[in-house]
């Protein structure tokens, strides 16, 4: 593995621009399943020198994976989900539990790297309505609509970012030491990511479904 060597903060902007124009460094480390480390402090330290350390992967999953956005929306807007869907609270809870079980199945380490097709998840009409409502409330309340497809595990999200990283081109957006890149994974999903040239790591990444759309890292709305 490489080392996250920082560029001296006294170096000029010209050095920064030159380093970016020379291209991204080779990807460091293996693709891993972040769900195996979630809620376990100290786990995943072996990936701290990778292109996406665990803390940065945590940020990506919490803000751009459906399973985490679902948890946030359900915890805060359970009553609103019920009201807008004309369901009772018991029904909303039952579907939420079923969706949590589905997310656990998708993230089973035995399936790492396997693409789960939406139809293989056996989602019924009520499940799909629940997903759509979570997406709608998430967008209305947090402004975050750029998250990876429901059927993607944490492992496959990272794999998608890695494939996009290898394929990527620099965009015109630069925020201090952050440079925005955009690439495409093997399935044609467009992914943007902010690369920290100083620390030589990806700070965040997300899918892009609207051509030309740019997600400003500095305007992130945190929970």
N, C-alpha and C positions, 0 to 999 in steps of 0.2 A: 504494500500500500504506500501511497505517497504521503507527503506531509503538508498540512495546511499552512504553508509559508505565507506570512503576511507581507505585503509591500509596505515599505517604510512610509508612514503618513506624511513625511516631509518631501517625498518624491513628487515631481511635477505632474500635472494633468497630462502632459505629453507622454510620459512614461505609461500612464494608465491607458491612453488611447492606443499606444503602440502595442501593448500587451493584448488588448482586445482584438486588434486587427490581425495579430499573428494567429488567431484561432483559439478555440477552447483546448484545454489540456485533455489528455486521455482520461476516460472514465476510471475512477478509482473505486475498488471494492465490488462486492457482490450485491445482487438484488436480494432484498430480504422482505419478510412479511412483518410489517410494523405491528399488526394486531397481536403478535406474540409477546411484545414488550409493553403494550399499553397497560397502565396502572401498576407497573412493576419498576419502581425507582431503581436506578443503577443498572438496569438491564440494557444491553445494546451498546455499551461503552466501546466494544471492539470495532464499532463502525464510525467512531468519532473522526477518523482521518479520511473517511470516504467522501465521494462527491456529494452525497446527501447524508449527513450525519443524522442520528436518530432524532435530535431536537427539531431539526428542520423537517424531517419526515412527519413528525408529530404535528407540526403546524399545517403541513399540506393535507394530512388526513383529516384533521379537525375542521378545516375550512373548505375542503374540496372533495371529500368523500361522502357519498350519500348517507352511509350508516351513521356518521357523526353528526351531520346536519339534521338527520331524523331525530336523533336523541335530543338535540338542543331544542328543536321545534316542539317535540312532544312534551318535554319537561315544562316548557313555558306557555305553550298554547294548546294544551289538551282540550280545554273547554271550547276554544275557538274552532278547532278541528271538528268537534262534535256538532257545534252550532252550524257551521258552514256546510257540513255534509248531511245535516238533519239526522244524525245518529245519536244514540245515548252514549254516555261515558264508558259503560261496560263494553260496548261494541268497539269503541275506539281503542280501548286498552287491549282487547283480545287481538285485534288486527296488529297493533303495535308489537305485542309479544310475538306474534307469528312472523312479523317482518324481522324482528331481532334474531329469531331462530334462523331465518333465511340468510341473514347477514353472517351469522356464525358459520353456517354451512359453506357459504361462499369463501370465507376466510380460513377454512380448514387447511392447515399446513400440507396435508396430503394432496391438496389440489393446486399447490403453488405452480403457477405457469399455465394452468389449464384455463382456457377461455370458457366461462359459463355463459351459455346462450340464455337470453331472456325466457324463452319458452321452456327451458329446462328447470326454471325456478318454480314452475307450476303456480304462478300468481293468478288469482281470480279477479273478477271485476272490482270487488271491494278493495282488494289489495292495491290495484292500479289507481283507484280513486283516492286512496289514502296517500299513495306516492305522489300523485299530482297535487294534492292539497298541501303536503309537506313542501313540495317545490314552490308552490304559490306563496305560502306564508314565509318561507325562507327568503324568497325574493323581496316580498313586501316589507319584511321587518329588518332584514340584514343587507339587502342589496347584493347578495351573493348567489348568482345563478350559474356560475361557471364551476360546476363540479362534475366529477367523472361519472360515467353511466352506473346505474344501480347495480348491474351485474358484474362490476369489476371489483376484485378483491384488493386489499392493500398491496399485496405482492404484484398484481398486474398493473396497478396504478404506478408503482415504482418502475416496473418493466417498461411501461408506456413512456414514462419520462426519460428513461435511459435511451430508448430507441429514438425519441424525438431529439435528445441531446446530440446524438451521433449525426443526425440528419439536419440539425438546426442551422439557421442563418441569423446574423445579428439584425435587430430592428433598429429603428432610429431613436428609440427611447433609452435614455441613460439617466440614472439618479445617483449622483455622486459615484460611489464604487459599484453600483448596481448597473448591469447591462441586461436589457431584455432581449431574449432570443426566442425564436419560434421554429418548431420542427414538426415532424409527422411520424407517428408510430407505424408499425407494419399493417395496422388495420385502417389506416387513413385518418386517424384521430389527430387533429391539430392540437399541439401543446405549446404553451408559452411558459418560459421560466426566467426568473431573475437570477443571474449569475453574479456572485460577489467576487470581483476580481481580486480584491485585497485578501480575502480568506480562501479563495479558490474553491468555493462550494456553491451549490444551488440553495438559495434562501427560500424560494417558494416556486410552485409550479401548478398549473391548472389547464384544463382543456379550453379550447376556443371554438365556439360553434358559429359565431358571427364573423364573417370575413372583415378583417381590418380592425376588429375590436381590440382594445388595449386595456389591461387591468393595471391600475396604478398602485404599485406596492406601498407607497407612502400613505395612501388613503384607506388602507385596510381598516375595516370596522371590526374590532375585536369584541368577543363576548365578555 
